[in-house]
Amino acid sequence: MKSNLLIIGSGFLIFAACSEKQPHDQPIIEHEAVAEIATESMGIPRTASADGASVFFITPTSGAIVSNPIVIEFGITGMDIVKAGTEQENSGHHHLLIDTELPAMGMPIPADDHHIHFGDGSDSAEISLEPGEHTVQMLLGDYLHIPHNPPLSSAQITIIVK
């Protein structure tokens, strides 16, 4: 029997066993399921989002042809924007996802070139992207950078940088 190990967080370990028949390039547990197990096991509750709340782009619009610096304006209804680390009901802060899909909902949103955090509570930004077609999407995170339950994400839009 082969096994896969996944380390999540500081020293936390999930062990998943698989049989010899299971190809080792196929996950035995989907990424989202692992994240949910880890979140529950680590005691990290997902913060509830307000009923009817939504996030959306004010600018740019899908299909927009833009140039650097690109002005991004985040819109939100039904929730407040606060700085990361501020634990307040019906609140969170924006994350901009660039050329990527939504991350695991039960874990903190990654911080890298594809996941830009606005933990300072800002509702707009100027970014620069390489010329060409790009996708962008918004995802609200709670005080711990974990998406709400249910998650508040915008539609993924496509922009063209000239």
C-alpha positions as CSV (number, residue, x, y, z in Angstrom):
1,M,0.0,0.0,0.0
2,K,1.3,3.5,-0.9
3,S,0.5,6.6,1.0
4,N,0.4,10.3,0.4
5,L,1.3,12.9,2.9
6,L,0.0,16.5,2.9
7,I,1.3,19.0,5.4
8,I,-1.0,21.8,6.1
9,G,-0.1,24.8,8.3
10,S,2.5,24.6,11.0
11,G,3.2,20.9,11.7
12,F,-0.4,19.7,10.9
13,L,-0.4,16.4,9.0
14,I,-3.1,14.6,7.0
15,F,-2.4,11.1,5.9
16,A,-4.3,9.5,3.0
17,A,-3.7,5.9,2.0
18,C,-4.2,4.5,-1.5
19,S,-4.1,1.1,-3.0
20,E,-1.6,-0.2,-5.6
21,K,-4.4,0.1,-8.2
22,Q,-4.8,3.8,-7.7
23,P,-2.5,5.7,-10.1
24,H,-0.4,8.0,-8.1
25,D,-1.2,11.0,-10.3
26,Q,-4.8,10.9,-9.3
27,P,-5.8,12.4,-6.0
28,I,-7.6,10.1,-3.6
29,I,-9.3,13.1,-2.0
30,E,-10.3,16.2,-4.0
31,H,-8.3,19.4,-3.0
32,E,-11.5,21.1,-1.7
33,A,-12.3,18.0,0.5
34,V,-8.8,18.0,1.9
35,A,-9.1,21.7,2.7
36,E,-12.4,21.1,4.5
37,I,-11.0,18.2,6.5
38,A,-8.0,20.3,7.4
39,T,-10.1,23.3,8.4
40,E,-12.4,21.3,10.6
41,S,-9.5,19.4,12.2
42,M,-7.5,22.5,12.8
43,G,-10.5,24.2,14.4
44,I,-10.7,27.0,11.9
45,P,-14.3,27.9,11.4
46,R,-15.4,29.6,8.2
47,T,-17.0,32.9,8.8
48,A,-20.6,33.3,7.6
49,S,-21.3,35.7,4.8
50,A,-24.4,38.0,5.0
51,D,-27.5,36.8,3.2
52,G,-27.7,38.5,-0.2
53,A,-24.2,39.9,0.0
54,S,-22.1,40.1,-3.2
55,V,-18.8,41.4,-4.6
56,F,-18.3,42.7,-8.2
57,F,-16.0,44.8,-10.3
58,I,-16.9,48.4,-10.8
59,T,-14.0,48.7,-13.2
60,P,-12.8,47.2,-15.5
61,T,-15.6,45.5,-17.3
62,S,-15.4,42.1,-19.0
63,G,-13.8,42.4,-22.4
64,A,-12.2,45.8,-21.6
65,I,-9.1,46.8,-23.4
66,V,-6.8,48.4,-20.8
67,S,-3.3,49.7,-20.5
68,N,-0.9,49.8,-17.5
69,P,-1.4,50.8,-14.8
70,I,-4.8,49.1,-14.7
71,V,-7.3,50.7,-12.3
72,I,-9.3,48.1,-10.5
73,E,-12.3,49.2,-8.4
74,F,-14.0,46.6,-6.2
75,G,-17.7,46.8,-5.4
76,I,-19.5,45.1,-2.5
77,T,-23.1,45.0,-1.1
78,G,-24.3,43.6,2.2
79,M,-20.9,43.4,3.9
80,D,-18.3,45.9,5.3
81,I,-14.7,46.1,4.2
82,V,-12.3,46.0,7.1
83,K,-8.5,45.5,7.5
84,A,-7.3,41.9,7.7
85,G,-7.1,40.7,11.3
86,T,-10.3,42.7,12.2
87,E,-12.8,40.2,13.4
88,Q,-16.2,41.8,12.8
89,E,-19.5,40.3,11.8
90,N,-20.5,40.7,8.1
91,S,-17.1,42.0,7.1
92,G,-13.9,41.0,5.2
93,H,-11.3,42.3,2.8
94,H,-10.7,41.9,-1.0
95,H,-8.5,39.5,-2.8
96,L,-7.8,39.8,-6.5
97,L,-7.3,36.5,-8.4
98,I,-5.3,36.9,-11.6
99,D,-5.1,34.1,-14.3
100,T,-6.2,31.4,-11.8
101,E,-9.2,29.6,-10.5
102,L,-10.8,30.0,-7.1
103,P,-8.6,28.5,-4.3
104,A,-9.7,25.9,-1.7
105,M,-12.5,27.5,0.2
106,G,-11.6,26.1,3.6
107,M,-8.0,27.4,3.7
108,P,-6.4,30.8,3.8
109,I,-6.2,32.4,0.4
110,P,-2.6,32.1,-1.0
111,A,-0.5,35.2,-1.3
112,D,1.4,35.1,-4.6
113,D,1.5,36.7,-8.1
114,H,-2.0,35.1,-8.8
115,H,-3.6,36.0,-5.5
116,I,-3.2,39.6,-4.5
117,H,-4.4,40.6,-1.0
118,F,-5.9,43.9,0.0
119,G,-5.7,43.4,3.7
120,D,-5.3,47.1,4.2
121,G,-9.1,47.4,3.5
122,S,-8.7,49.1,0.2
123,D,-11.5,49.1,-2.4
124,S,-9.4,50.0,-5.4
125,A,-5.9,49.4,-6.8
126,E,-3.6,50.0,-9.7
127,I,-1.9,46.9,-11.0
128,S,0.3,46.2,-14.0
129,L,0.0,43.0,-16.2
130,E,1.9,41.8,-19.2
131,P,0.3,42.6,-22.5
132,G,-2.3,40.1,-23.6
133,E,-5.5,38.5,-22.4
134,H,-5.9,37.9,-18.6
135,T,-8.7,36.8,-16.3
136,V,-9.4,38.5,-13.0
137,Q,-11.8,37.6,-10.2
138,M,-12.5,38.9,-6.8
139,L,-12.8,36.8,-3.6
140,L,-13.7,38.2,-0.2
141,G,-11.7,36.8,2.7
142,D,-12.5,37.0,6.4
143,Y,-10.1,38.3,9.1
144,L,-7.9,35.2,8.7
145,H,-7.9,35.4,4.8
146,I,-10.3,32.4,4.6
147,P,-13.3,32.7,2.2
148,H,-16.7,33.1,3.8
149,N,-19.4,30.4,4.0
150,P,-20.9,30.7,1.4
151,P,-18.0,32.3,-0.4
152,L,-18.4,35.8,-1.9
153,S,-16.7,35.8,-5.3
154,S,-17.3,37.9,-8.4
155,A,-17.7,36.6,-11.9
156,Q,-14.4,35.9,-13.5
157,I,-13.9,38.5,-16.2
158,T,-11.4,38.7,-19.1
159,I,-9.5,41.9,-19.9
160,I,-7.0,42.6,-22.7
161,V,-3.9,44.6,-21.8
162,K,-2.4,46.5,-24.7
